Amino acid sequence: QVQLVESGGGLVQAGGSLRLSCTASTIFGIMGWYRQAPGNQRESVATITRTGSTNYADSVKGRFIISINIAKNTVYLQMNSLKPEDTAVYYCNRGGVALGFWGQGTQVTVSS
C-alpha cells in the first residue's frame, strides 16, 4: 500500500507562511495537496505533475506554491499570506483522482 506522510503544519498568524512536506512511497503522474476544514468536504488545493506543471484552486492562487522533488519522493506546499480561512487539515494524495485512503494529514491553524 502507498504510504503518505505529511508534515510541517502548525499555528501561524494571519499573513504568515508555512511549508508543508509530503513524503510518498510512490510519486504518481500527478500529485496533489488537499485540505479539509471542520464541517467542510475535502477539497483540492493544488496539483503538480512529475514534469512540474501546476494547477491551483482559485482560493489559493498567487499565495501557495506546490513543488516536487522526485528524487526524494517528496511534494511540498509553500503557503504564504495565510488567512484564517486556510485553517484545515492538509493532506497529500494522487492528484485528479485521489486514492481510496489518506495519510494522517497535518493541521494548519491560522489565527486572526
TORLOZA-236254 format. One record per residue: x, y, z of N, C-alpha, C in turn; residue in one letter; residue number from 1. Coordinates in steps of 0.02 Angstrom, whole numbers, plus 50000, padded with zeros to 5 digits. Example, Ala and Ser with C-alpha at 12.3 -4.5 7.8 and 13.67 -1.06 7.14 Angstrom:
TORLOZA-236254
     n_u     n_v     n_w    ca_u    ca_v    ca_w     c_u     c_v     c_w   rest    nr
   50660   49716   50390   50615   49775   50390   50660   49835   50390      A     1
   50642   49888   50354   50684   49947   50357   50645   50002   50394      S     2
This chain:
TORLOZA-236254
     n_u     n_v     n_w    ca_u    ca_v    ca_w     c_u     c_v     c_w   rest    nr
   50042   49941   50000   50000   50000   50000   50044   50062   50000      Q     1
   50022   50113   49964   50059   50176   49960   50059   50209   50029      V     2
   50117   50235   50048   50123   50271   50111   50127   50346   50096      Q     3
   50088   50385   50133   50086   50457   50125   50097   50488   50195      L     4
   50149   50527   50202   50165   50557   50267   50172   50632   50259      V     5
   50125   50668   50289   50125   50741   50285   50156   50771   50348      E     6
   50188   50828   50341   50217   50863   50398   50223   50937   50383      S     7
   50239   50975   50435   50252   51046   50426   50198   51093   50448      G     8
   50142   51067   50469   50088   51110   50490   50103   51143   50557      G     9
   50058   51187   50578   50067   51221   50641   50020   51278   50649      G    10
   50033   51318   50700   49993   51378   50714   50031   51439   50690      L    11
   49998   51481   50651   50031   51540   50624   49981   51597   50623      V    12
   50006   51657   50628   49962   51716   50624   49945   51731   50551      Q    13
   49889   51763   50542   49869   51784   50475   49925   51825   50443      A    14
   49937   51811   50380   49992   51844   50344   50057   51806   50346      G    15
   50060   51755   50388   50120   51715   50395   50127   51662   50341      G    16
   50179   51621   50348   50194   51570   50299   50209   51503   50334      S    17
   50196   51450   50297   50214   51383   50318   50234   51344   50256      L    18
   50276   51293   50266   50294   51248   50211   50278   51177   50232      R    19
   50233   51147   50195   50214   51078   50208   50255   51031   50164      L    20
   50267   50972   50191   50302   50920   50154   50261   50856   50154      S    21
   50266   50819   50100   50232   50754   50096   50282   50705   50066      C    22
   50298   50654   50104   50340   50601   50078   50295   50543   50059      T    23
   50301   50522   49997   50258   50469   49971   50301   50410   49948      A    24
   50278   50350   49962   50316   50292   49939   50312   50285   49863      S    25
   50262   50316   49833   50255   50316   49760   50236   50387   49738      T    26
   50271   50413   49689   50253   50477   49659   50214   50461   49594      I    27
   50151   50479   49593   50110   50466   49535   50120   50520   49482      F    28
   50089   50511   49424   50096   50559   49371   50074   50629   49391      G    29
   50024   50632   49432   50000   50695   49461   49994   50685   49536      I    30
   50022   50731   49574   50015   50731   49646   49978   50794   49667      M    31
   49945   50790   49724   49906   50848   49744   49904   50858   49819      G    32
   49892   50919   49839   49877   50936   49908   49802   50950   49913      W    33
   49773   50926   49966   49703   50935   49981   49697   50963   50052      Y    34
   49638   50989   50068   49627   51011   50136   49554   51000   50155      R    35
   49544   50992   50220   49476   50983   50246   49470   51024   50310      Q    36
   49425   51072   50308   49410   51112   50367   49351   51081   50404      A    37
   49344   51093   50468   49289   51064   50506   49222   51080   50474      P    38
   49181   51027   50465   49115   51037   50437   49114   51043   50361      G    39
   49172   51043   50330   49175   51050   50257   49199   50986   50224      N    40
   49185   50980   50160   49212   50924   50122   49286   50937   50106      Q    41
   49321   50883   50096   49391   50888   50075   49393   50919   50005      R    42
   49439   50966   49995   49445   50999   49931   49516   50998   49905      E    43
   49523   51000   49840   49589   51003   49810   49616   51075   49815      S    44
   49679   51080   49833   49711   51145   49841   49758   51159   49782      V    45
   49798   51108   49765   49848   51117   49712   49869   51049   49687      A    46
   49888   51047   49623   49914   50986   49594   49978   51001   49556      T    47
   50018   50949   49547   50080   50956   49509   50094   50890   49474      I    48
   50116   50894   49412   50136   50834   49376   50210   50819   49388      T    49
   50231   50761   49367   50301   50742   49376   50347   50789   49335      R    50
   50319   50820   49284   50359   50866   49243   50353   50938   49267      T    51
   50316   50949   49321   50314   51015   49352   50256   51060   49332      G    52
   50209   51036   49294   50150   51077   49279   50105   51081   49340      S    53
   50083   51142   49354   50045   51152   49416   49975   51179   49402      T    54
   49932   51170   49452   49865   51197   49448   49843   51213   49519      N    55
   49806   51267   49528   49787   51290   49595   49713   51305   49599      Y    56
   49685   51294   49658   49618   51318   49671   49619   51395   49672      A    57
   49564   51425   49650   49561   51498   49647   49575   51529   49716      D    58
   49555   51496   49768   49561   51524   49835   49634   51531   49859      S    59
   49680   51495   49827   49750   51497   49848   49796   51523   49794      V    60
   49770   51535   49736   49811   51556   49680   49847   51621   49697      K    61
   49912   51622   49684   49952   51681   49699   49981   51681   49770      G    62
   49958   51636   49812   49982   51632   49881   50019   51567   49895      R    63
   49996   51512   49866   50026   51446   49878   50067   51425   49818      F    64
   50120   51388   49832   50162   51360   49778   50174   51287   49793      I    65
   50156   51245   49745   50169   51173   49751   50232   51156   49711      I    66
   50272   51112   49739   50333   51091   49705   50346   51017   49720      S    67
   50391   50988   49683   50403   50916   49690   50477   50902   49683      I    68
   50501   50855   49723   50569   50829   49717   50563   50754   49708      N    69
   50565   50732   49646   50553   50662   49632   50607   50618   49662      I    70
   50669   50643   49662   50724   50604   49691   50712   50589   49765      A    71
   50678   50634   49798   50664   50625   49869   50593   50599   49882      K    72
   50555   50586   49829   50486   50563   49836   50446   50611   49880      N    73
   50457   50676   49871   50426   50725   49915   50392   50779   49875      T    74
   50333   50797   49899   50294   50852   49870   50288   50906   49924      V    75
   50297   50968   49904   50295   51024   49952   50237   51070   49936      Y    76
   50216   51106   49988   50167   51160   49978   50191   51220   50018      L    77
   50215   51270   49984   50235   51332   50016   50173   51376   50020      Q    78
   50154   51394   50080   50093   51433   50091   50112   51502   50119      M    79
   50097   51553   50082   50113   51622   50101   50049   51662   50110      N    80
   50054   51718   50143   49997   51762   50154   49937   51723   50180      S    81
   49949   51683   50230   49897   51639   50255   49839   51679   50286      L    82
   49779   51651   50278   49718   51681   50302   49684   51633   50351      K    83
   49643   51660   50396   49607   51614   50442   49567   51560   50405      P    84
   49542   51576   50347   49503   51527   50309   49546   51471   50278      E    85
   49612   51477   50284   49656   51422   50263   49662   51369   50318      D    86
   49634   51382   50376   49636   51334   50430   49603   51269   50410      T    87
   49639   51214   50415   49614   51148   50394   49667   51096   50408      A    88
   49648   51034   50399   49697   50980   50397   49716   50971   50324      V    89
   49781   50971   50311   49806   50966   50243   49833   50895   50230      Y    90
   49815   50869   50172   49834   50802   50153   49866   50804   50083      Y    91
   49909   50756   50070   49932   50746   50001   49905   50679   49977      C    92
   49899   50673   49912   49873   50612   49882   49886   50617   49807      N    93
   49866   50566   49772   49869   50569   49700   49825   50627   49677      R    94
   49847   50665   49629   49808   50720   49603   49754   50695   49556      G    95
   49704   50737   49544   49649   50718   49499   49601   50671   49534      G    96
   49616   50609   49534   49575   50559   49568   49616   50531   49627      V    97
   49596   50550   49686   49634   50529   49745   49628   50454   49757      A    98
   49678   50427   49791   49674   50358   49811   49618   50349   49862      L    99
   49600   50288   49874   49545   50275   49920   49564   50278   49994      G   100
   49625   50300   50008   49646   50306   50078   49689   50369   50083      F   101
   49697   50392   50145   49732   50455   50158   49783   50446   50214      W   102
   49833   50488   50214   49879   50490   50270   49847   50524   50330      G   103
   49887   50537   50380   49860   50568   50441   49848   50642   50433      Q   104
   49878   50672   50382   49870   50744   50371   49911   50785   50420      G   105
   49912   50850   50408   49947   50896   50452   49903   50956   50463      T   106
   49894   50974   50527   49848   51028   50545   49881   51096   50533      Q   107
   49845   51139   50499   49865   51209   50490   49812   51253   50522      V   108
   49833   51294   50569   49787   51340   50602   49813   51411   50594      T   109
   49771   51454   50566   49790   51523   50555   49747   51567   50600      V   110
   49780   51603   50644   49744   51647   50690   49739   51717   50660      S   111
   49684   51749   50678   49672   51817   50651   49703   51870   50695      S   112
